[in-house]
């Protein structure tokens, strides 16, 4: 009984502090659901109240962001309207740690919400994270394939133009960022056509092959070999021939020894992974 009265008090309190263009009654109705006790949800939603962060706990918004996919899964996609405003508030929070937490879980939330809600409500947030600090962008980058595979083909193609931007980081010494990009591009080969791979992913792969950090280069050799394999299996043979000619021109005939060494390592990877028939390789 005492717990009920406490929750009732909290519920009423959170109604009073609601600040929105809706009337308090309309605002309350938009947040109503029947999966968990309403007072419990109201208490969770009140975590994004700025006054609460100042008086209760400065980390409270981060905890709220961390729990959000679990709350969304519990309520189900039919009750996403209860969480949408809170999610958007957290996605624009001043603390990068809060935005970073959401960036690392946006692909999980997309699975929970389905393609329609993802396209309407998550894609704009995702686009915002792509332009954020490196600490936030890495969350999106680590699960880039997981998120993009959930989008429609047309929407997915739009991101081809932005992949190049991942080569630029706030700190050029942040080589792990570029290594992660190479790892994700290997996975992304399955999502795009041979022409898209040749036009958009090939220049990035070649750039990564010439990286100053050996760990990035080693992953990039694997990326190029997988690209050769994918393009060889495509219906248009010209792409793989052009790619191999460019490998010879760019690396084999490079005036720097490091470029020629890169060519040898790429050949080694292509051979070991059986990316081409031996007569084609020869």
VENMOCOR-V971430 format. One line per field, one symbol per residue. ss: DSSP state (a for helix, b for strand, c for the rest). psi: psi as a letter, one per 40 degrees, with the letter a starting at -180 (. if undefined). burial: I if it has 24 or more other ideal C-beta (glycine too) atoms within 12 Angstrom, else O. Layout:
ss: ???
psi: ???
burial: ???
//
This chain:
ss: caaaaaaaaaaaaaaacccccccaaaaaaacccccccaaaaaaaaaaacaaaaaaccccaaaaaaaaaaaaaaaacaaaaaacaaaaaaaaccccaaaaaaaaaaaaaaaaaaaaaaaaaaaaaaaaaaacccaaaaaaaaacaaaaaccccaaaaaaaaacaaaaacccccccaaaaaaaaaaaaaacccccaaaaaaaaaaaaaaaaccccaaaaaaaaaaaaaaaaaaaaccccaaaaaaaaaaaaaaaccccaaaaaaaaaaaaaaaacccccaaaac
psi: ddddddddddddddddehhieiiddddddeehifdihddddddddedehdddddddhdedddddddeddddddddideedddeddddddddeidhddddddddeeddddddddiddddddddddddddddeaidddddddddfdddddeeiiddddddeddedddedhidheegdddddddddddddedeeiiddddddddddddddddeidhdddddddddddddddddddeidhedddddddddddddddeieiddddddddddddddddefdiidddd.
burial: OOOOOOOOOIIOOIIOOIOOOOOOOOOIOIIOIOOOOIIIIIIIIIIIIOOIIOOOOOOIIIIIIIIIIOIIOOIOIOIIIIIIOIIOIIIOIOIIIIIIIIIIIIIIIIOIIOOOIIOOIIIOIIIOIIOIOIIIIIIIIIIIIIIIIIIOOOIIOOIIOIIOOIIOOOOOOIIOIIIIIIIIIIIIIOIIOIOIIIOIIIOIIIIIIIIOOOOIIIIIIIIIIIIIIIIIOIOOOOIIOIIIOIIOOIIOOOOOOOOOOIIOIIIOIIOOOOIIOOOOOO
//
